[in-house]
């Protein structure tokens, strides 16, 4: 690392501690169980090193950029130790193919590592880009805020097709649209699958927060869902109130960045953020040294719907393109038309996956052999294709670290960690270490009817380390 990069690494070390610098590799046969719970296999390498718990801690322990966190994800502390223990060099490339809010790419940037982040949702590409903003970006964003205030004073013809009118009156939607257009400044938001500029991303992040706060009365018990109200229930806010709240939020974000600034990196070292699907990675064969990522779990969480307001803020209509994105996401609750027969290449998915599919197909509950089986077939099909892409881009002897969580269909246990172990084995990747942690952060409690089939007990979150053979 350069001197500047070493400075950032020292700053992260002070925040998170500095455990083992090198991760000794171990074969699966060398793993050792150190927990009596039969469903929680906490494993260690022969030298006593173990993975950190990936779960995020309290807000007080989160780093300065904690305001970019969304529902899912692992902590920066976990990502820091994972990447440092791999002892990567300046020529190594880090990839997160389910980048989400950008924890992996943010930590890699602070450690002076080259990184690529990929997510199919353009909202998350904006969030991840904002997360890599530096003090110079904050200064440029401050300058742009004055032009935004002037733009909002001008007249503006609202569109009846604006997706924001799902939650806000036409007049209120128009103010949000004026601010959004002023941030963009007449430029395309994305080009060549890439993300927006960091200064624009910061301002969009503030606008996301302002709109979500205004629509908070429509939140449901499901933390990922904001309902669309009846027309007479839509939120109406004055122009002055929206602009004032946007400015307050933006300035809070910019001050956070300026306070957190340590060493400025050149623009050329920023992570590259792509809007693309995990089953078709825009990355050359064998070019990636390390992958740290977490695929959407098999829990049918609707991440596209969770970001409908932000998606609309960016100016994208909630039309066919949104539906295509939603249906293309790994883990989507939507189901494409298709057969319920088992896949042709079922042997490559592994015995555990086949057992789950057969158990769901034969389950007596309603829609088990139709909707739920189709949804699982769709999930595992896309997961296997994505893992195949990971195997393609990962260099020989490259490292893959995955964070996954198990789940249940009724009483049928979906052991996603073991399923991925078996899938990756057929793709030429060898499991080196696995460590399991009990997790109380699940979506089971949202559906009270699930208690009929299973009650009590934590889910299990697993950290898996593979090497490409």
Secondary structure, DSSP 4 states (H G I P E B T S, - for coil): --HHHHHHHHHHHHHH----SS-----GGG-EE--S-TT---EE-TTS--PPP-S---GGGS-GGGGG--SS---HHHHHHHHHHTT--TT-EEEETT-TTTHHHHHHHHTT-EEEEEES-HHHHHHHHHHT--HHHHHHHHHHHHHHHHHHHS-----TT-GGGGTB-HHHHHHHHHHHHHHHTTS-S-STTB---HHHHHHHHHHHHHHHHHTGGGB-SSTT-B----GGG-B---HHHHHHHHHHHHHHHHHHHHHH--SPPPGGGSPEEEE--TTS--S-TT-EEEEEE-PPPSS---HHHHTHHHHHHTT--SSHHHHHHHHHSTT-S---S---SPPTTHHHH-HHHHHHHHHHHT--STTIIIIIHHHHHHHHHHHHHHHHHHHHHEEEEEEEEEEEE-EEETTEEE-HHHHHHHHHHHTTEEEEEEEEEEE---SGGG-GGGGGT--S--EEEEEEEEEE-
